[in-house]
Amino acid sequence: MHIAILTFEGYNELDSLIALGVLNRIKSDDWRVTIASPGPRVRSMNGVVIEQMSTLEEACAADAVIIGSGIATREVTEDPTTMQVLRGLDPARQLVAAQCSGALVLARLGLLNDVPACTDLITKPWVVAAGVQVLDQPFYAKDNIATAGGCLASHYLAAWIITRLQGRNAAERALHYVAPVGEKEEYIERAWRNIGPYLPAPAPALL
């Protein structure tokens, strides 16, 4: 399984790196989590430089994708070269998630038609202007598309992806590892309150 976190110039460290850390709690030879960027390096909104682990083209072929957010997301959506590559994203064959202003990318790609979204308060007017209903909640998912609003909601996206690809027990173990000591059960319960309503119903048992 390949999970790619799209990370652009001016990225928000909390959005990309918290998800990276939670997703990497899965220790399996066939589980790979990468930072996907348009070039060999990207610098965060606070000056943290990280190296590309996969390309945008590789991300479009991944099993799951998180579109991270940052201070230059509108510029990303106005770059025809980047957006042409990202048109390869396809919720029919992969999980596609967006963190905060990443929802604007989904909106501009036409992937949020009739799908409400969560985003941060700064990005909300732009997503609304793109014709998308914005919800006042941290997480929402429909089928293979999920969005989260607020930097510290990024672990909800990670847990949703782990649950969809590896099951609930694997997601609980990942959340338990990163949750604050003394608050682990509360942390996990809150995560399921937000994620649980949007998970596919389990398949009925065969008779």
Buried (B, 14 or more C-beta within 10 A) or exposed (E): BBBBBBBBBBBBBBBBBBBBBBBBBBEEEEBBBBBBBBEEEBEBBEEEEBEBBBBBEBBBBBBBBBBBBBBBBBEBBEBEEBBEBBEEBEBEEBBBBBBBBBBBBBBBBEBBEEBBBBBBEEBBEBBBEBEBEBBEBBBBBBEBBBBBBBBEBBBBBBBBBBBBBBEBEBBBBBBEEBBEEEEBEEBBEBBBEBBEEBBEEEEEEEE
